[in-house]
Amino acid sequence: MIPVVLGITLIVFVLVRISGDPVVLMLPEDAEQWQVEALREALGLDRPIPVQYAMYLRDLVRGDFGTSLRYTNQDALPIVLERLPATLHLTLAALLVAVIISFPLGIVAAVYRNRWPDVTATSFAVLGQAMPNFWLGIMLILLFSVTLGWLPVSGRGGLNSLVLPAVTLGTALAALLTRLMRSSLLEVLNQDYVRTATAKGLQRRLVLLKHAVRNALLAYVTVLGLQVASLMAGAVVTEQVFAWPGIGLLAIQAINSRDMPVIQGVVVVAALIVMSANLIVDVLYALIDPRISYS
Amino acid sequence: MSGLWGFLRRLLSSPIAAIGTLVLVTFVVMALFAPQLAPFEPTAPNLRARLAPPSWAGGPAQHVLGTDHLGRDILSRLIYGSRIALLVGIAGVTLQAFLGITLGTLAGYFGGKLDVGISRLIDTLIAIPNTILYLTVLGVFGPSLVGLVLVIGFIGWTTFARVVRAETMSVRSREFVEAARALGQYTPIILVRHVLPAIMAPIIVVATLNVATVIILEASLSFLGFGVQPPTVTWGRMLADGRNYVATAWWLATFPGVFITFLCLSLIFLGDRLRDVLDPRLRGR
């Protein structure tokens, strides 16, 4: 995990350096040369690049991402953290939507292989992967907000404002997970231990839920964890469609105004969430599959 | 030649794959002959025909899919938009494939510190939510067609690298590679002549499916204003315009999405069939 964190900070450091001289951005246009030199020295920008990177890492560890250029005199990190709950609500709700749809649909597709429930589930899975999620969002707004008037068009209010963004963000993941659940379960259903369980007279439902599904879950949970990065990425576009005030919308605003301290805050915080999700998946493995232990 | 025909016959023997190929060919023809096929100039405004609905929904007969907020013909814009979608999709994936195959083969064949280094780089790139990274880099360098392709290629090669690395590891100790090594062939020749052909099947499958992913990505970035800039027509930009008129002119946002979905569906159908034909181990996944 530490090399990955270092890698991420290095990418951000390089991007910040490429984006332009921070001293020029911080000083007025008519600043004297000696003022530029003095500020450069004060910020340590006259030191060698490896020293600058070390200083940058030290600041990051202290939570000092710099001062936002857009929100004057405000530290970048609190601005990002203030928007984080909105994104977390959205991604968790999307994750829930994806699981609620894909789990039963994948099982039904595998159990009724090559029959109409399978064809329906597989068609949904393929369509869900081919559709751009932001287009689905616009179509949902058209149907449920404009035509039927059931749900709000945009913004973050009560629970009903979460429904359309969560379905929009969760559908592509649901499609992927349905496909995965179907194929993993089909593989497990052909295993000897499932045949043995059936042969010893266990009820079909018990064989399916206790023996087959539990074993198929490992691949399902793995991909679920790996897809947190895709969800966070998808959230950027979904937040734009629904004017959802999360870190995705903040990132777009920050990029448009070249507010590098806020951008690096968003990148580092988003990456840390993705890595934490992968860590949680590792812990979940041990719970799902007792053969795995980390001792 | 008969091998190619046999392969094509097997590929197209599935009705779904045949439909996918037909749709894909239609889009390619549309992109190549856009000036001949488009009934109107895609960027020419006609303020007297603003927000006209499709002809079959009560609009003027000459605008089959209606017009946008500047009176531009939607069908013509969709036809021209297919050029950018396919261009970015194919060029982006070609660059991704080049980088991913090179780094994946090196990591898988040599192992050791090189493998650790490349694997860490992959882990780092997939830990950052990709849209945020794409937007940040495009924000720093400024959006352009070439910039977009380069960014998609340089950030999105990880899928290729992971697949190629795993496949290379499985073939590097096979007899034909050992034999080439024992004969004293140069390592680059072993990699290009022996290893690469043996792992081509999954690469072709990943490439086909990745074109669909990149087309959706390009549309997302254009939707957010970081794709190819106007006056060039992109489906993502059309969707962004349509989002603003969703309450009054449903056709603006509906048709670009339908086009993207159909193009991606055709690629997914084709990719799935290629997987069945080229790599039977993965059938049904």
Interface residues (C-beta under 8 A of the other chain):
Chain A: P3 V4 G7 I8 I11 L15 I18 S19 V126 L127 Q129 A130 M131 P132 F134 W135 L136 I138 M139 I141 L142 V146 V153 R179 S183 L186 L226 A229 S230 M232 A233 G234 A235 V236 V237 Q240 V241 G248 A251 I252 I255 N256 R258 I263 V266 V267 A270 A271 V274 M275
Chain B: R120 L121 D123 T124 I126 A127 I128 P129 N130 T131 I132 L133 L135 T136 V137 L138 G139 V140 F141 A212 I216 A219 S220 F223 L224 G225 F226 L239 G242 R243 V246 A247 W250 A253 T254 P256 G257 I260 T261 F262 C264 L265 I268 F269 G284 R285
